[in-house]
Amino acid sequence: MFGASADKVSYNQEFSDEKGYPFPLISDPDLKLIKDLGIVLNGKLSKRVTFVIGKDGKIAKVYETVKPATHAKEVLEFVKGLK
């Protein structure tokens, strides 16, 4: 699991440390990865999106609407159901 953000490495590290994330945040200030994933419209970040990648390396689910208060639980429940 990892996160991608358009923020600088130093900000992502501070944010990750503050939140206690057990996964890395990839810094993508040039928006290359983010654009490749289709999360940028007209050169601007458009939304928060979660991609769940299965063991086969394919996208198993895309969450295009993310509610921070409940999202982690929602994704965890989905991942537990993957075979």
C-alpha positions, -999 to 999 in steps of 0.1 A, spaced: 0 0 0 12 35 -7 -2 70 -12 7 95 -39 6 132 -34 16 163 -55 32 177 -24 70 178 -18 88 149 -2 95 169 30 58 177 35 47 142 28 72 128 53 60 152 80 24 145 72 30 107 72 49 109 105 22 131 121 -6 107 111 14 76 118 8 61 84 23 26 81 29 31 43 49 55 22 36 86 5 50 90 -29 59 126 -38 47 135 -74 50 173 -77 53 170 -116 19 150 -115 33 123 -138 19 93 -118 -12 112 -109 -19 121 -145 -12 86 -157 -38 74 -131 -63 99 -145 -67 120 -114 -58 153 -130 -82 173 -152 -71 204 -171 -37 203 -153 -53 205 -118 -58 178 -92 -95 170 -93 -102 145 -65 -90 119 -41 -91 85 -55 -82 51 -41 -71 22 -63 -70 -13 -47 -45 -35 -65 -50 -72 -63 -23 -99 -59 -24 -103 -97 -12 -67 -101 -45 -56 -116 -68 -29 -103 -94 -47 -82 -115 -17 -73 -115 21 -77 -130 44 -51 -137 77 -68 -156 92 -38 -135 92 -6 -150 102 27 -120 104 51 -140 95 82 -151 61 69 -129 54 39 -102 33 57 -128 9 71 -146 6 38 -113 -3 20 -102 -27 47 -135 -46 44 -131 -48 7 -95 -60 9 -104 -87 35 -128 -101 9 -102 -104 -19 -91 -139 -27 
